[in-house]
């Protein structure tokens, strides 16, 4: 799915059309945080099992994220992986390639959410960033909001 607006994103959540991959960012940090939480809640509930909900931050490696994303949910339908404030610009070429690869192999049992609730992407939209956004927006189960 291509880049969507707030109305489309809310409709997807209401209809339980959860994306396999989501990029959530913008100037309104409250909304980024709000919709990241809403998507998380829809995927794994208000009180998810620690086996099916993993949060990573900017210090995490793509290998760590991929290992969690490729796991099988434990006694649940979905596994949620939430990555907060990942600095795409600081990824090495090797990590960037792994990131691109990860976006193509996320299983249907995983909801992989990349959210930037505090990191200001605004002027940092480099070729690396644009390629990733384009890749997610072209996937059938991906959403950029």
C-alpha positions in Angstrom: 0.0 0.0 0.0 1.3 3.5 -0.8 1.7 6.3 1.7 -1.6 6.8 3.5 -3.1 9.7 5.4 -4.6 9.6 8.9 -8.1 8.7 7.8 -6.9 5.8 5.7 -4.7 4.5 8.5 -7.5 4.7 11.1 -9.8 2.9 8.7 -7.2 0.1 8.3 -6.9 -0.3 12.1 -10.7 -0.3 12.6 -11.1 -3.0 10.0 -8.2 -5.0 11.4 -6.2 -4.6 8.1 -2.9 -4.7 9.9 0.1 -4.1 7.8 3.0 -6.6 7.9 5.4 -3.6 7.8 4.6 0.0 8.9 6.7 3.1 8.9 5.1 5.8 11.1 6.7 9.2 11.2 5.8 12.9 11.0 6.0 16.3 12.6 3.2 15.7 15.0 5.0 13.5 17.5 1.9 12.9 19.6 0.2 11.4 16.6 3.2 9.2 15.8 3.2 7.9 19.3 -0.6 7.5 19.4 -0.9 5.5 16.2 2.2 3.4 17.0 0.4 2.4 20.2 -2.9 1.9 18.5 -1.3 -0.4 15.9 0.5 -2.3 18.7 -2.7 -2.7 20.6 -4.6 -4.0 17.6 -1.9 -6.5 16.8 -1.2 -8.0 20.2 -3.7 -6.5 22.7 -3.4 -4.1 25.6 -1.3 -6.6 27.7 0.8 -8.6 25.3 2.9 -11.6 26.2 6.6 -10.8 26.4 7.0 -13.7 23.9 5.0 -11.9 21.2 6.0 -8.3 21.7 9.5 -6.9 21.3 10.7 -3.3 21.4 14.0 -2.2 19.9 15.6 1.2 19.9 18.2 3.1 17.9 21.0 1.1 19.6 19.7 -2.2 18.3 21.2 -3.8 15.3 19.3 -5.0 12.2 20.4 -8.5 13.0 18.7 -8.4 16.5 15.6 -6.9 14.9 15.6 -9.6 12.1 16.1 -12.4 14.6 13.0 -11.3 16.6 10.9 -10.5 13.4 11.5 -14.0 11.9 10.5 -15.8 15.1 7.2 -17.7 15.3 4.4 -16.3 17.6 4.0 -18.2 20.9 0.4 -19.3 21.5 -0.9 -16.2 19.5 -1.7 -15.3 16.0 0.7 -12.4 15.7 4.2 -11.3 16.8 4.7 -7.5 17.1 8.2 -6.0 16.6 8.4 -2.3 17.4 11.5 -0.4 16.4 11.7 3.2 17.8 13.8 6.0 16.4 16.1 3.9 14.2 18.6 6.3 12.6 18.7 5.0 9.0 21.4 7.4 8.1 23.8 5.9 10.6 23.5 2.3 9.4 26.6 0.9 7.8 26.2 -0.3 4.2 26.1 -3.9 5.4 23.4 -3.1 8.0 21.4 -1.1 5.4 21.5 -4.0 3.0 20.3 -6.3 5.7 17.5 -3.8 6.5 16.4 -3.8 2.9 16.4 -7.6 2.9 14.4 -7.8 6.1 11.7 -5.8 4.5 11.2 -8.5 1.8 11.1 -11.5 4.1 8.9 -10.5 7.0 6.5 -13.4 7.6 2.7 -12.9 7.6 2.6 -13.7 11.3 4.7 -10.7 12.1 3.8 -7.0 12.4 7.0 -5.0 12.0 6.5 -1.4 13.1 9.2 1.2 12.6 8.2 4.4 14.4 10.0 7.7 14.9 8.2 9.3 17.9 11.1 11.6 18.9 13.6 11.4 16.1 13.1 14.3 13.6 13.4 12.9 10.1 12.4 16.2 8.5 15.6 17.3 6.7 17.3 13.9 6.9 15.4 12.3 4.0 18.5 11.0 2.1 18.6 8.5 -0.7 18.8 5.7 1.9 15.6 6.9 3.6 13.7 7.4 0.4 14.6 3.9 -0.9 13.3 2.3 2.3 10.0 4.3 2.2 9.6 3.4 -1.4 10.2 -0.3 -0.7 7.7 -0.4 2.1 5.1 1.6 0.1 5.4 -0.9 -2.8 4.8 -4.0 -0.6 1.3 -5.4 -0.6 1.2 -5.5 3.2 3.2 -2.4 3.9 2.0 1.0 5.0 3.8 4.4 5.3 2.0 6.8 7.5 
